């Protein structure tokens, strides 16, 4: 199971990098402000707060 986790972790990071490169190329460095809606921003804030709380 741990080997599958490593593979999935690497795949997820690769996809995130790919998406970031595409959006940065098409929309510039502030692409997140252009594509994120209020629901997405709230979810990100909740996740960040949860991570800080559960360190």
PDB file of N, CA, C, O and CB in Angstrom:
ATOM      1  N   UNK A   1       0.814  -1.195   0.000  1.00  0.00           N
ATOM      2  CA  UNK A   1       0.000   0.000   0.000  1.00  0.00           C
ATOM      3  C   UNK A   1       0.861   1.263   0.000  1.00  0.00           C
ATOM      4  O   UNK A   1       0.514   2.254  -0.642  1.00  0.00           O
ATOM      5  CB  UNK A   1      -0.928  -0.004   1.198  1.00  0.00           C
ATOM      6  N   UNK A   2       1.974   1.225   0.715  1.00  0.00           N
ATOM      7  CA  UNK A   2       2.817   2.418   0.791  1.00  0.00           C
ATOM      8  C   UNK A   2       3.419   2.763  -0.570  1.00  0.00           C
ATOM      9  O   UNK A   2       3.605   3.941  -0.877  1.00  0.00           O
ATOM     10  CB  UNK A   2       3.932   2.213   1.818  1.00  0.00           C
ATOM     11  N   UNK A   3       3.722   1.766  -1.382  1.00  0.00           N
ATOM     12  CA  UNK A   3       4.272   2.061  -2.710  1.00  0.00           C
ATOM     13  C   UNK A   3       3.225   2.737  -3.592  1.00  0.00           C
ATOM     14  O   UNK A   3       3.564   3.590  -4.412  1.00  0.00           O
ATOM     15  CB  UNK A   3       4.778   0.769  -3.384  1.00  0.00           C
ATOM     16  N   UNK A   4       1.976   2.369  -3.431  1.00  0.00           N
ATOM     17  CA  UNK A   4       0.904   3.025  -4.174  1.00  0.00           C
ATOM     18  C   UNK A   4       0.765   4.475  -3.739  1.00  0.00           C
ATOM     19  O   UNK A   4       0.555   5.356  -4.572  1.00  0.00           O
ATOM     20  CB  UNK A   4      -0.423   2.282  -3.979  1.00  0.00           C
ATOM     21  N   UNK A   5       0.879   4.727  -2.448  1.00  0.00           N
ATOM     22  CA  UNK A   5       0.804   6.100  -1.948  1.00  0.00           C
ATOM     23  C   UNK A   5       1.896   6.956  -2.576  1.00  0.00           C
ATOM     24  O   UNK A   5       1.630   8.083  -2.995  1.00  0.00           O
ATOM     25  CB  UNK A   5       0.923   6.127  -0.413  1.00  0.00           C
ATOM     26  N   UNK A   6       3.096   6.450  -2.647  1.00  0.00           N
ATOM     27  CA  UNK A   6       4.214   7.196  -3.224  1.00  0.00           C
ATOM     28  C   UNK A   6       3.928   7.528  -4.683  1.00  0.00           C
ATOM     29  O   UNK A   6       4.165   8.651  -5.128  1.00  0.00           O
ATOM     30  CB  UNK A   6       5.528   6.393  -3.104  1.00  0.00           C
ATOM     31  N   UNK A   7       3.423   6.562  -5.415  1.00  0.00           N
ATOM     32  CA  UNK A   7       3.103   6.780  -6.827  1.00  0.00           C
ATOM     33  C   UNK A   7       2.016   7.845  -6.977  1.00  0.00           C
ATOM     34  O   UNK A   7       2.143   8.760  -7.790  1.00  0.00           O
ATOM     35  CB  UNK A   7       2.651   5.462  -7.487  1.00  0.00           C
ATOM     36  N   UNK A   8       0.957   7.720  -6.193  1.00  0.00           N
ATOM     37  CA  UNK A   8      -0.130   8.697  -6.269  1.00  0.00           C
ATOM     38  C   UNK A   8       0.323  10.086  -5.840  1.00  0.00           C
ATOM     39  O   UNK A   8      -0.081  11.085  -6.435  1.00  0.00           O
ATOM     40  CB  UNK A   8      -1.298   8.249  -5.405  1.00  0.00           C
ATOM     41  N   UNK A   9       1.153  10.152  -4.820  1.00  0.00           N
ATOM     42  CA  UNK A   9       1.679  11.433  -4.355  1.00  0.00           C
ATOM     43  C   UNK A   9       2.490  12.111  -5.462  1.00  0.00           C
ATOM     44  O   UNK A   9       2.319  13.302  -5.721  1.00  0.00           O
ATOM     45  CB  UNK A   9       2.550  11.234  -3.094  1.00  0.00           C
ATOM     46  N   UNK A  10       3.353  11.366  -6.098  1.00  0.00           N
ATOM     47  CA  UNK A  10       4.164  11.912  -7.195  1.00  0.00           C
ATOM     48  C   UNK A  10       3.296  12.339  -8.371  1.00  0.00           C
ATOM     49  O   UNK A  10       3.525  13.389  -8.972  1.00  0.00           O
ATOM     50  CB  UNK A  10       5.196  10.880  -7.660  1.00  0.00           C
ATOM     51  N   UNK A  11       2.306  11.527  -8.691  1.00  0.00           N
ATOM     52  CA  UNK A  11       1.400  11.862  -9.791  1.00  0.00           C
ATOM     53  C   UNK A  11       0.635  13.151  -9.478  1.00  0.00           C
ATOM     54  O   UNK A  11       0.532  14.037 -10.326  1.00  0.00           O
ATOM     55  CB  UNK A  11       0.411  10.700 -10.055  1.00  0.00           C
ATOM     56  N   UNK A  12       0.104  13.250  -8.269  1.00  0.00           N
ATOM     57  CA  UNK A  12      -0.653  14.450  -7.883  1.00  0.00           C
ATOM     58  C   UNK A  12       0.222  15.696  -7.976  1.00  0.00           C
ATOM     59  O   UNK A  12      -0.216  16.721  -8.499  1.00  0.00           O
ATOM     60  CB  UNK A  12      -1.210  14.303  -6.453  1.00  0.00           C
ATOM     61  N   UNK A  13       1.434  15.618  -7.482  1.00  0.00           N
ATOM     62  CA  UNK A  13       2.338  16.773  -7.549  1.00  0.00           C
ATOM     63  C   UNK A  13       2.685  17.132  -8.984  1.00  0.00           C
ATOM     64  O   UNK A  13       2.797  18.311  -9.319  1.00  0.00           O
ATOM     65  CB  UNK A  13       3.615  16.493  -6.767  1.00  0.00           C
ATOM     66  N   UNK A  14       2.858  16.130  -9.833  1.00  0.00           N
ATOM     67  CA  UNK A  14       3.147  16.395 -11.248  1.00  0.00           C
ATOM     68  C   UNK A  14       1.976  17.094 -11.928  1.00  0.00           C
ATOM     69  O   UNK A  14       2.172  18.030 -12.703  1.00  0.00           O
ATOM     70  CB  UNK A  14       3.474  15.086 -11.983  1.00  0.00           C
ATOM     71  N   UNK A  15       0.769  16.644 -11.641  1.00  0.00           N
ATOM     72  CA  UNK A  15      -0.422  17.268 -12.233  1.00  0.00           C
ATOM     73  C   UNK A  15      -0.571  18.705 -11.730  1.00  0.00           C
ATOM     74  O   UNK A  15      -0.905  19.603 -12.503  1.00  0.00           O
ATOM     75  CB  UNK A  15      -1.697  16.446 -11.899  1.00  0.00           C
ATOM     76  N   UNK A  16      -0.324  18.923 -10.438  1.00  0.00           N
ATOM     77  CA  UNK A  16      -0.400  20.283  -9.885  1.00  0.00           C
ATOM     78  C   UNK A  16       0.601  21.206 -10.575  1.00  0.00           C
ATOM     79  O   UNK A  16       0.272  22.339 -10.927  1.00  0.00           O
ATOM     80  CB  UNK A  16      -0.140  20.264  -8.362  1.00  0.00           C
ATOM     81  N   UNK A  17       1.818  20.717 -10.764  1.00  0.00           N
ATOM     82  CA  UNK A  17       2.849  21.512 -11.446  1.00  0.00           C
ATOM     83  C   UNK A  17       2.441  21.828 -12.883  1.00  0.00           C
ATOM     84  O   UNK A  17       2.603  22.956 -13.349  1.00  0.00           O
ATOM     85  CB  UNK A  17       4.195  20.768 -11.435  1.00  0.00           C
ATOM     86  N   UNK A  18       1.919  20.839 -13.568  1.00  0.00           N
ATOM     87  CA  UNK A  18       1.479  21.021 -14.947  1.00  0.00           C
ATOM     88  C   UNK A  18       0.383  22.084 -15.028  1.00  0.00           C
ATOM     89  O   UNK A  18       0.444  22.981 -15.869  1.00  0.00           O
ATOM     90  CB  UNK A  18       0.977  19.689 -15.530  1.00  0.00           C
ATOM     91  N   UNK A  19      -0.608  21.982 -14.162  1.00  0.00           N
ATOM     92  CA  UNK A  19      -1.714  22.951 -14.156  1.00  0.00           C
ATOM     93  C   UNK A  19      -1.184  24.351 -13.854  1.00  0.00           C
ATOM     94  O   UNK A  19      -1.576  25.319 -14.505  1.00  0.00           O
ATOM     95  CB  UNK A  19      -2.795  22.548 -13.114  1.00  0.00           C
ATOM     96  N   UNK A  20      -0.299  24.457 -12.873  1.00  0.00           N
ATOM     97  CA  UNK A  20       0.261  25.761 -12.524  1.00  0.00           C
ATOM     98  C   UNK A  20       1.033  26.372 -13.696  1.00  0.00           C
ATOM     99  O   UNK A  20       0.930  27.572 -13.950  1.00  0.00           O
ATOM    100  CB  UNK A  20       1.176  25.632 -11.304  1.00  0.00           C
ATOM    101  N   UNK A  21       1.799  25.555 -14.403  1.00  0.00           N
ATOM    102  CA  UNK A  21       2.552  26.057 -15.566  1.00  0.00           C
ATOM    103  C   UNK A  21       1.613  26.554 -16.662  1.00  0.00           C
ATOM    104  O   UNK A  21       1.835  27.618 -17.240  1.00  0.00           O
ATOM    105  CB  UNK A  21       3.470  24.956 -16.127  1.00  0.00           C
ATOM    106  N   UNK A  22       0.568  25.783 -16.943  1.00  0.00           N
ATOM    107  CA  UNK A  22      -0.375  26.167 -18.003  1.00  0.00           C
ATOM    108  C   UNK A  22      -1.086  27.466 -17.646  1.00  0.00           C
ATOM    109  O   UNK A  22      -1.148  28.386 -18.462  1.00  0.00           O
ATOM    110  CB  UNK A  22      -1.408  25.049 -18.244  1.00  0.00           C
ATOM    111  N   UNK A  23      -1.623  27.544 -16.430  1.00  0.00           N
ATOM    112  CA  UNK A  23      -2.335  28.761 -16.015  1.00  0.00           C
ATOM    113  C   UNK A  23      -1.398  29.957 -15.965  1.00  0.00           C
ATOM    114  O   UNK A  23      -1.781  31.054 -16.371  1.00  0.00           O
ATOM    115  CB  UNK A  23      -2.991  28.558 -14.645  1.00  0.00           C
ATOM    116  N   UNK A  24      -0.178  29.768 -15.476  1.00  0.00           N
ATOM    117  CA  UNK A  24       0.777  30.878 -15.421  1.00  0.00           C
ATOM    118  C   UNK A  24       1.104  31.379 -16.820  1.00  0.00           C
ATOM    119  O   UNK A  24       1.212  32.583 -17.048  1.00  0.00           O
ATOM    120  CB  UNK A  24       2.064  30.447 -14.701  1.00  0.00           C
ATOM    121  N   UNK A  25       1.258  30.457 -17.744  1.00  0.00           N
ATOM    122  CA  UNK A  25       1.577  30.840 -19.121  1.00  0.00           C
ATOM    123  C   UNK A  25       0.410  31.590 -19.762  1.00  0.00           C
ATOM    124  O   UNK A  25       0.613  32.590 -20.452  1.00  0.00           O
ATOM    125  CB  UNK A  25       1.930  29.598 -19.956  1.00  0.00           C
ATOM    126  N   UNK A  26      -0.801  31.108 -19.534  1.00  0.00           N
ATOM    127  CA  UNK A  26      -1.975  31.692 -20.182  1.00  0.00           C
ATOM    128  C   UNK A  26      -2.490  32.950 -19.484  1.00  0.00           C
ATOM    129  O   UNK A  26      -2.940  33.886 -20.145  1.00  0.00           O
ATOM    130  CB  UNK A  26      -3.076  30.672 -20.241  1.00  0.00           C
ATOM    131  N   UNK A  27      -2.426  32.977 -18.142  1.00  0.00           N
ATOM    132  CA  UNK A  27      -3.061  34.068 -17.389  1.00  0.00           C
ATOM    133  C   UNK A  27      -2.101  34.926 -16.591  1.00  0.00           C
ATOM    134  O   UNK A  27      -2.505  35.949 -16.038  1.00  0.00           O
ATOM    135  CB  UNK A  27      -4.071  33.506 -16.464  1.00  0.00           C
ATOM    136  N   UNK A  28      -0.847  34.536 -16.519  1.00  0.00           N
ATOM    137  CA  UNK A  28       0.136  35.301 -15.753  1.00  0.00           C
ATOM    138  C   UNK A  28       0.306  34.746 -14.349  1.00  0.00           C
ATOM    139  O   UNK A  28      -0.340  33.776 -13.954  1.00  0.00           O
ATOM    140  CB  UNK A  28      -0.272  36.763 -15.683  1.00  0.00           C
ATOM    141  N   UNK A  29       1.196  35.393 -13.609  1.00  0.00           N
ATOM    142  CA  UNK A  29       1.544  34.901 -12.281  1.00  0.00           C
ATOM    143  C   UNK A  29       0.404  35.003 -11.263  1.00  0.00           C
ATOM    144  O   UNK A  29       0.403  34.270 -10.275  1.00  0.00           O
ATOM    145  CB  UNK A  29       2.730  35.654 -11.771  1.00  0.00           C
ATOM    146  N   UNK A  30      -0.543  35.875 -11.478  1.00  0.00           N
ATOM    147  CA  UNK A  30      -1.659  36.005 -10.535  1.00  0.00           C
ATOM    148  C   UNK A  30      -2.893  35.239 -11.024  1.00  0.00           C
ATOM    149  O   UNK A  30      -4.024  35.691 -10.842  1.00  0.00           O
ATOM    150  CB  UNK A  30      -2.010  37.488 -10.326  1.00  0.00           C
ATOM    151  N   UNK A  31      -2.670  34.098 -11.635  1.00  0.00           N
ATOM    152  CA  UNK A  31      -3.763  33.308 -12.213  1.00  0.00           C
ATOM    153  C   UNK A  31      -4.759  32.856 -11.169  1.00  0.00           C
ATOM    154  O   UNK A  31      -5.951  32.763 -11.462  1.00  0.00           O
ATOM    155  CB  UNK A  31      -3.213  32.103 -12.937  1.00  0.00           C
ATOM    156  N   UNK A  32      -4.303  32.569  -9.951  1.00  0.00           N
ATOM    157  CA  UNK A  32      -5.231  32.074  -8.934  1.00  0.00           C
ATOM    158  C   UNK A  32      -6.322  33.101  -8.640  1.00  0.00           C
ATOM    159  O   UNK A  32      -7.488  32.734  -8.496  1.00  0.00           O
ATOM    160  CB  UNK A  32      -4.474  31.725  -7.646  1.00  0.00           C
ATOM    161  N   UNK A  33      -5.965  34.373  -8.549  1.00  0.00           N
ATOM    162  CA  UNK A  33      -6.950  35.422  -8.284  1.00  0.00           C
ATOM    163  C   UNK A  33      -7.975  35.525  -9.415  1.00  0.00           C
ATOM    164  O   UNK A  33      -9.113  35.939  -9.195  1.00  0.00           O
ATOM    165  CB  UNK A  33      -6.248  36.771  -8.089  1.00  0.00           C
ATOM    166  N   UNK A  34      -7.566  35.148 -10.617  1.00  0.00           N
ATOM    167  CA  UNK A  34      -8.465  35.234 -11.767  1.00  0.00           C
ATOM    168  C   UNK A  34      -9.426  34.049 -11.866  1.00  0.00           C
ATOM    169  O   UNK A  34     -10.556  34.209 -12.326  1.00  0.00           O
ATOM    170  CB  UNK A  34      -7.656  35.332 -13.036  1.00  0.00           C
ATOM    171  N   UNK A  35      -8.994  32.877 -11.444  1.00  0.00           N
ATOM    172  CA  UNK A  35      -9.821  31.682 -11.640  1.00  0.00           C
ATOM    173  C   UNK A  35     -10.586  31.250 -10.394  1.00  0.00           C
ATOM    174  O   UNK A  35     -11.577  30.530 -10.509  1.00  0.00           O
ATOM    175  CB  UNK A  35      -8.961  30.549 -12.099  1.00  0.00           C
ATOM    176  N   UNK A  36     -10.154  31.669  -9.213  1.00  0.00           N
ATOM    177  CA  UNK A  36     -10.787  31.214  -7.969  1.00  0.00           C
ATOM    178  C   UNK A  36     -12.081  31.986  -7.714  1.00  0.00           C
ATOM    179  O   UNK A  36     -12.121  33.213  -7.808  1.00  0.00           O
ATOM    180  CB  UNK A  36      -9.819  31.381  -6.772  1.00  0.00           C
ATOM    181  N   UNK A  37     -13.132  31.238  -7.391  1.00  0.00           N
ATOM    182  CA  UNK A  37     -14.377  31.896  -6.987  1.00  0.00           C
ATOM    183  C   UNK A  37     -14.441  31.915  -5.464  1.00  0.00           C
ATOM    184  O   UNK A  37     -13.559  31.370  -4.800  1.00  0.00           O
ATOM    185  CB  UNK A  37     -15.629  31.169  -7.591  1.00  0.00           C
ATOM    186  N   UNK A  38     -15.464  32.530  -4.912  1.00  0.00           N
ATOM    187  CA  UNK A  38     -15.543  32.694  -3.461  1.00  0.00           C
ATOM    188  C   UNK A  38     -15.632  31.348  -2.743  1.00  0.00           C
ATOM    189  O   UNK A  38     -15.079  31.195  -1.654  1.00  0.00           O
ATOM    190  CB  UNK A  38     -16.747  33.557  -3.096  1.00  0.00           C
ATOM    191  N   UNK A  39     -16.318  30.371  -3.337  1.00  0.00           N
ATOM    192  CA  UNK A  39     -16.429  29.052  -2.718  1.00  0.00           C
ATOM    193  C   UNK A  39     -15.060  28.377  -2.630  1.00  0.00           C
ATOM    194  O   UNK A  39     -14.729  27.765  -1.615  1.00  0.00           O
ATOM    195  CB  UNK A  39     -17.408  28.169  -3.511  1.00  0.00           C
ATOM    196  N   UNK A  40     -14.274  28.490  -3.686  1.00  0.00           N
ATOM    197  CA  UNK A  40     -12.935  27.901  -3.685  1.00  0.00           C
ATOM    198  C   UNK A  40     -12.056  28.576  -2.636  1.00  0.00           C
ATOM    199  O   UNK A  40     -11.328  27.903  -1.905  1.00  0.00           O
ATOM    200  CB  UNK A  40     -12.288  28.020  -5.080  1.00  0.00           C
ATOM    201  N   UNK A  41     -12.124  29.900  -2.562  1.00  0.00           N
ATOM    202  CA  UNK A  41     -11.306  30.637  -1.603  1.00  0.00           C
ATOM    203  C   UNK A  41     -11.662  30.266  -0.173  1.00  0.00           C
ATOM    204  O   UNK A  41     -10.778  30.137   0.674  1.00  0.00           O
ATOM    205  CB  UNK A  41     -11.470  32.138  -1.808  1.00  0.00           C
ATOM    206  N   UNK A  42     -12.956  30.091   0.104  1.00  0.00           N
ATOM    207  CA  UNK A  42     -13.389  29.691   1.443  1.00  0.00           C
ATOM    208  C   UNK A  42     -12.882  28.297   1.785  1.00  0.00           C
ATOM    209  O   UNK A  42     -12.435  28.057   2.907  1.00  0.00           O
ATOM    210  CB  UNK A  42     -14.916  29.736   1.548  1.00  0.00           C
ATOM    211  N   UNK A  43     -12.949  27.381   0.832  1.00  0.00           N
ATOM    212  CA  UNK A  43     -12.476  26.023   1.071  1.00  0.00           C
ATOM    213  C   UNK A  43     -10.977  26.009   1.352  1.00  0.00           C
ATOM    214  O   UNK A  43     -10.525  25.317   2.264  1.00  0.00           O
ATOM    215  CB  UNK A  43     -12.798  25.126  -0.128  1.00  0.00           C
ATOM    216  N   UNK A  44     -10.217  26.753   0.590  1.00  0.00           N
ATOM    217  CA  UNK A  44      -8.766  26.826   0.792  1.00  0.00           C
ATOM    218  C   UNK A  44      -8.473  27.379   2.185  1.00  0.00           C
ATOM    219  O   UNK A  44      -7.597  26.872   2.885  1.00  0.00           O
ATOM    220  CB  UNK A  44      -8.095  27.711  -0.303  1.00  0.00           C
ATOM    221  N   UNK A  45      -9.192  28.401   2.578  1.00  0.00           N
ATOM    222  CA  UNK A  45      -8.987  28.995   3.902  1.00  0.00           C
ATOM    223  C   UNK A  45      -9.295  27.989   5.013  1.00  0.00           C
ATOM    224  O   UNK A  45      -8.562  27.913   5.999  1.00  0.00           O
ATOM    225  CB  UNK A  45      -9.865  30.246   4.066  1.00  0.00           C
ATOM    226  N   UNK A  46     -10.381  27.216   4.859  1.00  0.00           N
ATOM    227  CA  UNK A  46     -10.729  26.196   5.848  1.00  0.00           C
ATOM    228  C   UNK A  46      -9.632  25.132   5.950  1.00  0.00           C
ATOM    229  O   UNK A  46      -9.258  24.728   7.051  1.00  0.00           O
ATOM    230  CB  UNK A  46     -12.072  25.539   5.486  1.00  0.00           C
ATOM    231  N   UNK A  47      -9.123  24.683   4.810  1.00  0.00           N
ATOM    232  CA  UNK A  47      -8.070  23.664   4.805  1.00  0.00           C
ATOM    233  C   UNK A  47      -6.803  24.202   5.466  1.00  0.00           C
ATOM    234  O   UNK A  47      -6.177  23.502   6.261  1.00  0.00           O
ATOM    235  CB  UNK A  47      -7.766  23.203   3.363  1.00  0.00           C
ATOM    236  N   UNK A  48      -6.424  25.430   5.145  1.00  0.00           N
ATOM    237  CA  UNK A  48      -5.238  26.035   5.753  1.00  0.00           C
ATOM    238  C   UNK A  48      -5.397  26.121   7.267  1.00  0.00           C
ATOM    239  O   UNK A  48      -4.480  25.777   8.013  1.00  0.00           O
ATOM    240  CB  UNK A  48      -4.981  27.435   5.163  1.00  0.00           C
ATOM    241  N   UNK A  49      -6.548  26.575   7.715  1.00  0.00           N
ATOM    242  CA  UNK A  49      -6.782  26.690   9.159  1.00  0.00           C
ATOM    243  C   UNK A  49      -6.766  25.328   9.840  1.00  0.00           C
ATOM    244  O   UNK A  49      -6.252  25.193  10.950  1.00  0.00           O
ATOM    245  CB  UNK A  49      -8.116  27.385   9.427  1.00  0.00           C
ATOM    246  N   UNK A  50      -7.318  24.332   9.187  1.00  0.00           N
ATOM    247  CA  UNK A  50      -7.328  22.974   9.739  1.00  0.00           C
ATOM    248  C   UNK A  50      -5.908  22.430   9.850  1.00  0.00           C
ATOM    249  O   UNK A  50      -5.562  21.789  10.842  1.00  0.00           O
ATOM    250  CB  UNK A  50      -8.189  22.040   8.867  1.00  0.00           C
ATOM    251  N   UNK A  51      -5.088  22.682   8.834  1.00  0.00           N
ATOM    252  CA  UNK A  51      -3.708  22.220   8.856  1.00  0.00           C
ATOM    253  C   UNK A  51      -2.918  22.896   9.975  1.00  0.00           C
ATOM    254  O   UNK A  51      -2.112  22.249  10.644  1.00  0.00           O
ATOM    255  CB  UNK A  51      -3.042  22.482   7.507  1.00  0.00           C
ATOM    256  N   UNK A  52      -3.145  24.182  10.179  1.00  0.00           N
ATOM    257  CA  UNK A  52      -2.460  24.912  11.252  1.00  0.00           C
ATOM    258  C   UNK A  52      -2.896  24.344  12.609  1.00  0.00           C
ATOM    259  O   UNK A  52      -2.070  24.137  13.498  1.00  0.00           O
ATOM    260  CB  UNK A  52      -2.767  26.449  11.170  1.00  0.00           C
ATOM    261  N   UNK A  53      -4.176  24.100  12.752  1.00  0.00           N
ATOM    262  CA  UNK A  53      -4.722  23.603  14.010  1.00  0.00           C
ATOM    263  C   UNK A  53      -4.211  22.201  14.326  1.00  0.00           C
ATOM    264  O   UNK A  53      -3.953  21.892  15.489  1.00  0.00           O
ATOM    265  CB  UNK A  53      -6.245  23.604  13.961  1.00  0.00           C
ATOM    266  N   UNK A  54      -4.062  21.352  13.320  1.00  0.00           N
ATOM    267  CA  UNK A  54      -3.724  19.936  13.521  1.00  0.00           C
ATOM    268  C   UNK A  54      -2.258  19.610  13.276  1.00  0.00           C
ATOM    269  O   UNK A  54      -1.930  18.460  12.983  1.00  0.00           O
ATOM    270  CB  UNK A  54      -4.565  19.087  12.623  1.00  0.00           C
ATOM    271  N   UNK A  55      -1.379  20.583  13.386  1.00  0.00           N
ATOM    272  CA  UNK A  55       0.053  20.324  13.177  1.00  0.00           C
ATOM    273  C   UNK A  55       0.574  19.369  14.198  1.00  0.00           C
ATOM    274  O   UNK A  55       1.757  19.032  14.182  1.00  0.00           O
ATOM    275  CB  UNK A  55       0.855  21.608  13.224  1.00  0.00           C
TER     276      UNK A  55
END
